[in-house]
């Protein structure tokens, strides 16, 4: 039988074209740069803030030969988006279009979403048969295919976290403005800063300690702290700008504009009070030119603030100071000696440090220019059981002897420049345990002590700074006894060396007598119930003494009054 008769190779009719299409990627998704949701300052990034769109497209092409009427439309693409680590995406809170050519990511945040990457996978599936031709297209000959990976790049946010405070200053005064900012993503770049005045960038220039008339001064223009001199009367606007440059864009934030007001220099006295321990500060500024005299006492800052400094922050002017030391303590029917007083005039030069001791503890008053003792008024001696105390000496006056046969001698007058750097603590400290310096001693009971010409606290002495000279050639901030700098203190020409000045010069009483008064030299303690001697006053002869009085203050409070000489 002929082989043809057996039909061993009979064909079977099919409606499926076995020559399926070939698919290819026609469009890969591209990197997207966007801003985080909630951003209100735009930087020119295209699209909607907090939203990113990725597009991937595939095509299918039928090869030849193909049956007539067969089309790729008879099949369909299957799309699926993935994150770069192969995780299959599904539509949800912040994902849509995960099974389409267009993936939309929303509610984008920084830094959490920065650097995420995505790709599209596409495949082709056979579809329904064409009813006209009775034929269909098969599955793709290749695939599935993956697009390239596209990255989501989220610009960092920049936020101003503290605003600068308005300032009104005299022309020629240097003032400090501070602000701060944060960035959501430091890995994209460090914050940079720029201060502006009236919209113009500030540049660092000049010297802070130059004369008022020397022109502009600015420092810290590109930091969070700006020091700047006001050179003209009027109001300017100061503003802080923070920014990050990332992905070719500048992301910035700015503070609110704050007023920087210049006025004609005022007769101000700026006060800074410091504790002897604990490193605390209190401040006060008084406009004695506009408001008249101001009186400082132990209630102004409190009894813990034993070091009180003052300076003129704006102008050079002649100041009148009225110094009143406290009276001595009363005993039974007898009265403590009145405190010494003095009225002095001197030229208060801008940004020069002056120091007062004796206010917080209502004692004698010692006044220093820098580290050098300038003036003193003596406290009155305490009354004894049977006699009154001696009066304290006014400026440049000896203290008065205590009453009674055995009354203590008043502190002796020491002339200008008569004190040295070796002193004597009063015998009131005979039983105290403290370290003496150099050849200093504690007086024997009941004798009073003798102060020193200049303060000589350990920190500055240990830096190699001599007792009677300024602590620096430039303006500096206050340092406490332990050397800690007080950042809230003013930049001044400083010389005072806190911690050792021999201000306790009182003599210790014997047998119900009254203690002597503190002063430049201390009064002796009274013996056998008699009164203690008053402490002495002092002048270094660098100022005018308008008035001095022995025992002029009959109150238990030490006070200093500041006023302008007109």
C-alpha positions as CSV (number, residue, x, y, z in Angstrom):
1,X,0.0,0.0,0.0
2,X,1.2,3.4,-0.9
3,X,2.4,5.4,2.1
4,X,0.2,8.2,1.0
5,X,-2.8,6.2,1.8
6,X,-2.0,6.0,5.5
7,X,-2.1,9.8,6.2
8,X,0.6,9.5,8.8
9,X,1.4,13.2,8.4
10,X,-2.1,14.5,8.4
11,X,-2.3,18.2,9.6
12,X,-4.7,19.4,12.3
13,X,-6.3,22.8,11.8
14,X,-5.6,25.4,14.6
15,X,-6.9,29.0,15.0
16,X,-3.8,30.0,17.0
17,X,-0.9,31.7,15.2
18,X,2.1,29.9,16.6
19,X,4.4,32.8,15.5
20,X,3.7,34.9,18.7
21,X,5.0,38.5,19.0
22,X,8.3,39.8,20.2
23,X,8.1,42.3,23.0
24,X,10.5,45.2,23.6
25,X,10.9,48.1,26.1
26,X,10.1,51.3,24.3
27,X,10.3,53.6,27.3
28,X,12.2,53.1,30.5
29,X,11.2,55.0,33.7
30,X,13.5,57.9,34.6
31,X,14.7,59.3,37.9
32,X,12.3,61.7,39.6
33,X,13.3,64.6,41.8
34,X,10.5,65.9,44.0
35,X,9.8,67.7,47.3
36,X,8.4,66.1,50.4
37,X,4.7,66.4,51.2
38,X,3.8,69.5,53.2
39,X,6.5,71.7,51.7
40,X,5.3,75.3,51.2
41,X,8.5,76.8,49.7
42,X,8.9,75.6,46.2
43,X,12.3,75.3,44.4
44,X,11.2,74.8,40.8
45,X,10.8,71.1,40.8
46,X,8.3,70.0,38.1
47,X,5.1,68.1,39.3
48,X,3.1,68.0,42.4
49,X,4.8,68.4,45.8
50,X,4.9,65.0,47.6
51,X,4.0,63.0,44.4
52,X,6.3,61.2,41.9
53,X,5.3,59.5,38.7
54,X,7.2,56.7,36.9
55,X,6.3,55.5,33.3
56,X,7.4,52.4,31.5
57,X,6.1,51.2,28.1
58,X,6.5,48.0,26.2
59,X,5.6,47.2,22.5
60,X,4.8,43.9,20.8
61,X,5.7,43.1,17.2
62,X,4.5,40.1,15.2
63,X,7.1,38.5,13.0
64,X,6.5,37.0,9.5
65,X,4.9,34.9,8.2
66,X,1.7,35.4,10.0
67,X,-1.8,34.4,9.2
68,X,-3.8,37.1,7.6
69,X,-5.9,39.1,10.1
70,X,-3.8,38.3,13.1
71,X,-3.0,41.3,15.3
72,X,-1.3,41.9,18.6
73,X,-4.5,43.5,19.8
74,X,-5.8,40.0,20.1
75,X,-3.4,39.6,23.1
76,X,-2.6,41.8,26.1
77,X,0.3,43.1,28.2
78,X,0.7,42.2,31.8
79,X,2.4,45.0,33.8
80,X,3.8,44.8,37.3
81,X,5.9,47.4,39.2
82,X,8.6,46.3,41.7
83,X,10.8,48.1,44.2
84,X,14.5,47.7,43.5
85,X,14.9,44.8,45.9
86,X,12.3,42.8,44.0
87,X,9.3,43.5,46.2
88,X,6.1,43.4,44.3
89,X,4.1,46.6,44.7
90,X,0.4,46.7,45.3
91,X,-2.0,49.7,45.3
92,X,-2.5,51.2,48.7
93,X,-2.2,54.3,50.8
94,X,0.7,55.8,48.8
95,X,0.9,53.5,45.7
96,X,-1.3,53.5,42.7
97,X,-1.0,52.1,39.2
98,X,1.2,49.2,40.3
99,X,-0.3,47.0,37.5
100,X,-0.1,49.7,34.8
101,X,2.4,51.5,32.7
102,X,2.3,54.5,35.2
103,X,3.3,54.1,38.8
104,X,2.4,57.0,41.1
105,X,4.0,57.3,44.6
106,X,2.4,59.9,46.9
107,X,2.7,61.2,50.4
108,X,6.4,61.3,49.9
109,X,8.5,62.2,53.0
110,X,12.1,63.2,53.6
111,X,14.4,61.4,54.3
112,X,12.4,58.1,54.5
113,X,11.5,58.0,50.8
114,X,14.7,59.4,49.4
115,X,16.7,56.9,47.3
116,X,13.9,54.4,46.8
117,X,14.0,52.8,43.3
118,X,11.5,51.1,41.1
119,X,11.3,49.1,37.8
120,X,8.5,47.7,35.6
121,X,8.2,44.1,34.4
122,X,6.1,43.4,31.3
123,X,4.8,40.2,29.7
124,X,2.5,39.5,26.8
125,X,-0.4,37.0,27.0
126,X,-2.4,35.5,24.2
127,X,-5.9,36.8,23.9
128,X,-9.3,35.9,22.5
129,X,-9.8,34.7,18.9
130,X,-10.9,37.1,16.3
131,X,-14.4,36.0,15.3
132,X,-14.1,37.3,11.8
133,X,-10.9,35.5,10.9
134,X,-11.3,32.8,13.4
135,X,-7.7,33.2,14.4
136,X,-5.7,34.5,17.4
137,X,-2.2,35.6,18.4
138,X,0.0,33.4,20.6
139,X,2.1,34.3,23.7
140,X,5.2,36.4,23.2
141,X,8.2,34.7,22.0
142,X,10.3,36.4,24.7
143,X,9.7,38.0,28.1
144,X,8.9,38.9,30.7
145,X,11.1,42.0,30.3
146,X,12.4,44.4,33.0
147,X,12.9,48.1,32.5
148,X,15.9,49.8,33.9
149,X,15.6,51.0,37.5
150,X,14.6,54.6,38.3
151,X,15.3,56.4,41.5
152,X,13.1,58.6,43.6
153,X,15.2,61.6,44.8
154,X,13.5,63.6,47.6
155,X,14.9,67.0,48.3
156,X,15.5,67.7,52.0
157,X,13.3,70.1,53.9
158,X,14.9,73.1,55.7
159,X,13.1,74.5,58.8
160,X,14.0,77.6,60.9
161,X,13.7,76.5,64.5
162,X,14.3,79.7,66.4
163,X,13.7,83.3,65.3
164,X,16.1,86.3,65.9
165,X,15.0,88.8,68.4
166,X,14.5,92.5,67.7
167,X,17.1,94.9,69.1
168,X,17.3,98.6,69.7
169,X,20.8,99.9,70.2
170,X,22.8,103.1,70.1
171,X,24.7,103.9,66.9
172,X,28.2,102.4,67.2
173,X,27.0,99.6,69.5
174,X,27.5,96.0,68.5
175,X,24.5,93.7,68.9
176,X,24.2,89.9,68.6
177,X,21.4,88.2,66.6
178,X,20.9,84.4,66.9
179,X,18.8,81.9,65.0
180,X,18.9,78.3,64.1
181,X,17.6,75.8,61.5
182,X,17.5,72.1,60.8
183,X,17.5,69.9,57.7
184,X,15.5,66.7,57.4
185,X,18.3,64.9,55.6
186,X,21.9,65.9,56.5
187,X,23.2,63.2,54.2
188,X,22.3,65.4,51.2
189,X,24.4,68.3,52.4
190,X,25.2,70.4,55.3
191,X,23.2,73.5,56.1
192,X,24.6,76.8,55.0
193,X,23.6,80.2,56.4
194,X,23.4,83.8,55.3
195,X,22.3,86.8,57.2
196,X,20.8,89.8,55.4
197,X,20.1,93.4,56.4
198,X,17.3,95.1,54.3
199,X,17.6,92.2,51.8
200,X,21.4,92.6,51.2
201,X,23.8,89.9,52.2
202,X,25.9,90.7,55.2
203,X,29.7,90.1,54.8
204,X,32.2,89.8,57.6
205,X,34.2,93.0,57.9
206,X,35.9,95.4,60.3
207,X,37.0,95.0,64.0
208,X,34.6,94.7,66.9
209,X,36.8,96.7,69.2
210,X,37.4,99.5,66.8
211,X,36.2,103.0,67.7
212,X,32.6,103.9,67.2
213,X,33.5,106.1,64.3
214,X,35.5,103.5,62.6
215,X,32.7,102.3,60.4
216,X,31.1,98.9,59.7
217,X,31.6,95.8,61.7
218,X,30.0,92.4,61.1
219,X,31.1,88.9,62.2
220,X,29.3,85.6,61.7
221,X,27.5,86.5,58.5
222,X,27.5,82.8,57.5
223,X,26.8,81.3,60.9
224,X,23.8,81.1,63.2
225,X,25.1,84.0,65.3
226,X,25.6,87.4,63.8
227,X,27.4,90.3,65.6
228,X,26.9,93.5,63.8
229,X,27.4,97.2,64.5
230,X,24.6,99.7,64.0
231,X,26.1,102.7,62.3
232,X,23.1,104.9,61.6
233,X,19.9,106.0,63.3
234,X,16.9,104.3,61.9
235,X,15.2,100.9,61.5
236,X,16.7,98.0,59.4
237,X,15.3,94.5,58.8
238,X,17.5,91.6,59.8
239,X,16.8,88.2,58.5
240,X,18.4,84.7,58.8
241,X,18.5,82.4,55.8
242,X,19.4,78.7,55.9
243,X,19.7,76.5,52.8
244,X,21.0,73.2,51.4
245,X,22.1,72.6,47.8
246,X,21.0,69.2,46.7
247,X,20.3,67.5,43.3
248,X,21.0,70.8,41.5
249,X,18.4,72.7,43.5
250,X,18.7,75.1,46.5
251,X,16.3,74.3,49.3
252,X,16.0,77.3,51.6
253,X,14.1,78.7,54.6
254,X,14.2,82.1,56.1
255,X,13.3,83.6,59.4
256,X,10.8,86.4,59.9
257,X,12.3,89.8,59.4
258,X,13.1,91.5,62.7
259,X,13.7,95.1,63.5
260,X,17.2,96.4,64.0
261,X,16.8,99.9,65.3
262,X,19.5,102.4,65.8
263,X,19.1,105.4,68.1
264,X,21.4,108.2,69.2
265,X,23.8,106.8,71.8
266,X,22.2,106.6,75.2
267,X,23.6,107.0,78.7
268,X,23.0,103.4,79.7
269,X,24.4,101.5,82.6
270,X,24.4,97.7,81.9
271,X,24.6,95.6,85.0
272,X,25.8,91.9,85.2
273,X,25.6,90.0,88.5
274,X,27.4,86.8,89.1
275,X,27.3,84.2,91.9
276,X,30.5,83.2,93.8
277,X,29.5,79.6,93.3
278,X,27.2,77.8,91.0
279,X,28.1,80.0,88.0
280,X,24.8,82.0,87.6
281,X,24.2,85.3,86.0
282,X,21.5,88.0,86.2
283,X,21.5,91.2,84.1
284,X,19.8,94.5,83.9
285,X,20.2,97.6,81.7
286,X,19.1,101.0,83.0
287,X,18.7,104.1,80.9
288,X,19.8,106.7,83.4
289,X,20.0,109.4,80.8
290,X,16.3,109.2,80.0
291,X,14.9,107.8,83.3
292,X,17.1,109.5,85.9
293,X,19.1,108.0,88.7
294,X,19.0,104.2,89.5
295,X,19.8,102.7,92.9
296,X,21.4,99.3,93.3
297,X,21.0,97.3,96.5
298,X,21.0,93.7,97.7
299,X,17.4,93.2,96.5
300,X,18.3,94.0,92.9
301,X,19.8,90.7,92.1
302,X,19.7,88.9,95.5
303,X,22.1,87.9,98.2
304,X,23.8,85.1,96.2
305,X,25.1,87.5,93.5
306,X,28.3,88.7,95.2
307,X,30.0,90.1,92.1
308,X,28.2,92.9,90.4
309,X,29.7,94.5,87.3
310,X,28.6,97.4,85.2
311,X,29.6,99.2,82.0
312,X,28.4,101.7,79.4
313,X,27.3,99.8,76.2
314,X,26.7,102.8,74.0
315,X,28.2,106.1,74.9
316,X,31.1,107.7,76.8
317,X,29.7,110.0,79.5
318,X,30.4,111.3,83.0
319,X,28.8,109.3,85.7
320,X,28.0,110.3,89.2
321,X,28.0,107.5,91.8
322,X,26.8,107.7,95.3
323,X,28.3,104.9,97.4
324,X,26.8,104.1,100.8
325,X,28.2,101.3,103.0
326,X,25.9,99.6,105.5
327,X,25.9,100.7,109.2
328,X,27.1,98.3,111.8
329,X,24.8,96.0,113.8
330,X,23.1,97.3,116.9
331,X,23.4,95.5,120.3
332,X,20.8,96.0,123.0
333,X,20.6,99.7,123.7
334,X,23.6,100.6,121.6
335,X,23.9,101.5,117.9
336,X,26.2,100.3,115.3
337,X,28.3,102.9,113.5
338,X,26.9,104.5,110.4
339,X,28.3,103.4,107.1
340,X,30.7,105.6,105.2
341,X,29.5,107.4,102.1
342,X,30.9,109.1,99.1
343,X,29.8,110.9,95.9
344,X,32.2,110.6,93.0
345,X,32.3,111.7,89.4
346,X,34.3,109.9,86.7
347,X,34.2,109.3,82.9
348,X,32.5,106.1,82.1
349,X,34.0,104.8,78.9
350,X,32.2,102.5,76.6
351,X,32.7,98.7,77.1
352,X,35.1,99.0,80.1
353,X,34.5,96.7,83.0
354,X,33.8,98.0,86.5
355,X,33.2,95.7,89.5
356,X,31.4,96.3,92.8
357,X,31.8,94.1,95.9
358,X,29.8,94.4,99.1
359,X,26.3,95.0,97.8
360,X,24.9,91.5,98.1
361,X,26.1,91.1,101.7
362,X,25.4,94.7,102.8
363,X,29.0,95.4,103.8
364,X,31.7,97.9,102.8
365,X,31.7,98.8,99.1
366,X,34.8,98.2,97.0
367,X,34.8,99.6,93.4
368,X,37.3,98.3,90.8
369,X,38.1,99.6,87.3
370,X,39.3,96.4,85.6
371,X,41.3,94.6,88.3
372,X,42.5,97.8,90.1
373,X,40.9,99.0,93.3
374,X,39.5,102.5,92.5
375,X,37.4,103.5,95.5
376,X,36.0,102.2,98.8
377,X,33.6,103.3,101.6
378,X,33.8,101.5,105.0
379,X,31.1,99.7,106.8
380,X,30.3,100.9,110.4
381,X,31.5,98.9,113.3
382,X,29.1,96.8,115.3
383,X,27.9,97.9,118.7
384,X,29.1,96.0,121.7
385,X,27.1,95.0,124.8
386,X,28.0,98.3,126.5
387,X,29.0,100.7,123.7
388,X,28.3,101.8,120.2
389,X,30.3,101.1,117.1
390,X,32.5,103.5,115.2
391,X,31.4,105.1,111.9
392,X,32.7,103.8,108.6
393,X,34.9,106.1,106.6
394,X,33.7,107.8,103.4
395,X,35.8,107.9,100.2
396,X,39.4,108.7,101.2
397,X,38.6,108.7,104.9
398,X,39.7,106.6,107.9
399,X,37.1,104.7,110.0
400,X,36.0,106.0,113.4
401,X,37.1,104.2,116.6
402,X,34.4,102.2,118.4
403,X,32.9,103.7,121.6
404,X,34.2,102.7,125.0
405,X,37.5,102.4,126.8
406,X,38.2,99.2,124.8
407,X,36.5,100.2,121.6
408,X,38.2,98.9,118.4
409,X,40.4,101.2,116.4
410,X,38.9,102.4,113.1
411,X,40.5,101.3,109.9
412,X,43.3,103.6,109.0
413,X,43.4,105.8,105.9
414,X,45.7,104.6,103.1
415,X,46.6,107.1,100.5
416,X,46.3,106.7,96.7
417,X,48.4,103.9,95.5
418,X,49.3,102.8,99.0
419,X,48.0,99.3,98.8
420,X,50.2,96.5,97.4
421,X,49.6,92.9,96.3
422,X,50.3,91.5,99.8
423,X,47.3,91.9,102.2
424,X,45.9,90.8,105.4
425,X,42.5,89.3,106.0
426,X,40.6,90.5,109.0
427,X,40.6,88.4,112.2
428,X,36.9,87.8,111.7
429,X,38.2,84.9,109.5
430,X,40.5,83.5,112.2
431,X,38.6,80.3,112.4
432,X,38.0,79.9,108.7
433,X,39.7,77.3,106.6
434,X,40.8,78.8,103.3
435,X,44.0,79.0,101.2
436,X,46.1,82.1,101.5
437,X,48.0,83.5,98.5
438,X,51.6,84.6,98.4
439,X,52.6,86.1,101.7
440,X,49.1,87.1,102.8
441,X,48.1,86.5,106.4
442,X,45.0,86.5,108.6
443,X,45.2,89.2,111.3
444,X,45.4,88.3,114.9
445,X,42.3,88.8,117.1
446,X,40.9,91.5,117.4
447,X,42.7,93.4,114.6
448,X,41.3,94.3,111.2
449,X,42.8,93.5,107.9
450,X,44.2,95.3,104.9
451,X,42.9,94.8,101.3
452,X,45.1,94.5,98.2
453,X,45.5,96.9,95.2
454,X,44.2,94.4,92.6
455,X,42.1,91.2,92.6
456,X,44.1,88.1,92.0
457,X,41.8,85.1,91.5
458,X,43.4,81.8,90.5
459,X,42.1,81.3,87.0
460,X,43.7,84.4,85.4
461,X,46.8,84.2,87.5
462,X,47.3,80.6,86.4
463,X,47.1,81.8,82.8
464,X,50.1,84.0,83.4
465,X,48.1,87.2,83.6
466,X,49.5,89.6,86.2
467,X,47.1,90.8,88.9
468,X,46.9,94.5,87.9
469,X,46.6,94.2,84.1
470,X,43.8,93.5,81.7
471,X,42.9,89.8,81.2
472,X,43.1,90.1,77.4
473,X,44.1,92.6,74.7
474,X,40.7,92.2,73.1
475,X,37.1,92.3,74.5
476,X,36.2,89.1,76.2
477,X,33.3,87.6,78.3
478,X,33.3,87.1,82.0
479,X,34.8,84.0,83.5
480,X,33.8,82.6,86.9
481,X,36.1,81.7,89.7
482,X,36.7,78.2,88.2
483,X,37.4,79.7,84.7
484,X,34.1,78.8,83.1
485,X,33.1,81.4,80.5
486,X,29.7,83.0,80.9
487,X,28.3,83.0,77.3
488,X,25.5,85.5,78.3
489,X,27.9,88.1,79.6
490,X,29.0,91.1,77.5
491,X,32.2,91.4,75.5
492,X,34.2,93.9,77.4
493,X,37.7,95.1,78.1
494,X,38.1,93.1,81.3
495,X,40.6,92.9,84.1
496,X,38.8,91.7,87.3
497,X,40.0,88.4,88.6
498,X,37.2,86.9,90.7
499,X,37.9,84.7,93.7
500,X,40.5,86.6,95.7
501,X,40.3,90.3,96.6
502,X,40.5,90.5,100.4
503,X,37.2,92.2,101.0
504,X,36.7,90.7,104.5
505,X,38.8,92.9,106.7
506,X,36.7,93.1,109.8
507,X,38.3,92.6,113.2
508,X,36.8,89.9,115.5
509,X,35.4,91.1,118.8
510,X,36.4,89.8,122.2
511,X,34.1,89.3,125.2
512,X,30.8,90.8,124.0
513,X,32.4,93.5,122.1
514,X,31.3,94.6,118.6
515,X,33.0,93.3,115.4
516,X,34.9,95.9,113.4
517,X,33.6,97.1,110.0
518,X,34.9,95.9,106.7
519,X,36.6,98.5,104.5
520,X,39.8,99.1,102.5
521,X,41.3,98.6,106.0
522,X,39.1,97.0,108.5
523,X,38.1,98.2,111.9
524,X,39.3,96.4,115.1
525,X,36.9,94.4,117.1
526,X,35.8,95.8,120.4
527,X,36.8,94.2,123.7
528,X,34.8,93.7,126.9
529,X,31.5,94.9,125.5
530,X,32.8,98.0,123.7
531,X,32.1,98.9,120.1
532,X,34.0,97.8,117.0
533,X,35.9,100.3,114.8
534,X,34.5,101.4,111.4
535,X,36.2,100.3,108.2
536,X,38.1,102.9,106.1
537,X,37.4,104.3,102.7
538,X,39.8,104.8,99.8
539,X,40.5,106.6,96.5
540,X,43.1,105.9,93.8
541,X,42.8,109.6,92.8
542,X,41.5,108.9,89.3
543,X,38.1,110.6,89.9
544,X,36.5,113.7,91.5
545,X,35.3,113.4,95.0
546,X,32.1,115.5,95.2
547,X,31.4,114.6,98.8
548,X,32.6,112.2,101.5
549,X,31.1,111.6,104.9
550,X,32.0,109.6,107.9
551,X,29.1,107.4,108.9
552,X,26.6,109.1,106.5
553,X,24.4,106.0,106.0
554,X,22.3,105.0,109.0
555,X,20.6,102.0,107.3
556,X,21.6,98.4,107.3
557,X,21.7,98.4,103.5
558,X,24.6,99.1,101.2
559,X,23.6,101.0,98.1
560,X,25.1,102.5,94.9
561,X,23.2,105.1,93.0
562,X,24.0,105.8,89.3
563,X,23.2,109.0,87.6
564,X,24.4,111.2,84.6
565,X,26.3,114.4,85.3
566,X,24.5,117.0,83.3
